[in-house]
Amino acid sequence: MAANGESEKLPKTLVGIAGEYLVAGELSRRGYLAAVTLRNTKGVDILASSGDASKSVGIQVKTIQSKRRVWPLSEKADAYTPDNVLYVFVNLNDGGAPTYHVVPSVVVAEYSRQWHSYFLDTTRRDGRPHKDSGRRAFKDTKGSFRDRWDLLGLDREPPLPLPAFDVDAPWKTQRRTAA
């Protein structure tokens, strides 16, 4: 903690590691089995299963420190849609209590594609068009997926239906095109 009482920003690598271990701990606290994979495991950060090991899923963890609830992604998210892999987006809330957003990979992929399409259709502040890049983002500003651990499908009861994904998605309201 800094001398002024505010928490210091963690280095980027520690942010990711902290998120993975926080998710593994939360899964264990909820009675699931959780194993953090090696750093170079493609597409899965945690393997999780029900307490009796009869059901399992892979989890991709994305972690941020700020309270903004916008997680950066790469263009790989556009096409990464395995049924048995979910994302858990972790927000460290500037050193406060972490929050978790559990989202099926198919939802993340659709959001990522829509976000990128909107980004390319809009202009920069100076009026020039945006350049294509591999950057993507995911937002859950309204909390539609906050603490939706049931979506993992590891409980005896089936998960509740997917929420109406009500986000502050600018492409839902209007499209500004380049002049």
Residue, then its C-alpha position, 0 to 999 in steps of 0.5 A: m500500500a502506498a504512503n497516501g493510503e491508496s493501493e499501488k498498481l500491480p505489475k501486469t503479470l501479477v494481475g493475471i496470476a492474482g486473478e487466476y488464483l482468486v478464481a481457483g479459490e472462489l471455486s474451491r470455496r463454492g465446493y468445486l475442484a479447481a486446478v490452475t494450469l501451467r502458464n503456457t496452456k492454450g485457452v484454459d487457465i483453470l480446469a474446474s469440476s463438480g465436487d464428485a468430478s462428474k462434470s468439468v469445464g475449462i475457464q479462461v481468466k481475464t483480470i483488470q485492476s480498475k473499477r471500469r469493468v472493461w476487459p481487454l481481449s485479443e481477436k482470438a476471442d472472436a472465434y473461441t467458442p468451445d461449449n465447455v469453456l467459459y470466461v471468468f472476468v475478474n475485477l480487482n477493484d483497485g485493491g478492494a474486494p474482487t468481483y467475478h463475471v462468469v460468461p460463456s465463451v460463445v457470448v464473449a465471442e459474439y460481443s467481441r465481434q460486435w464491439h470490433s465491427y462497431f469500432l471500425d464503423t465509427t471515427r476517432r475524435d479527430g474524424r479519421p476512421h479507426k484502423d483495424s487492430g487485434r484489440r477487442a474488449f468485453k464489458d459487463t457494465k450492468g452486471s448481467f453476468r456478475d457471480r453467475w457461477d451457475l453458468l459453469g454447469l457444475d451443479r446438480e441443478p441446471p443453470l438458470p437461463l442466460p440473462a438478457f445480455d443488457v450491456d451498454a453496447p453502443w452498437k445497440t443504440q446507434r452507429r456513427t459512420a465515418a464521413 
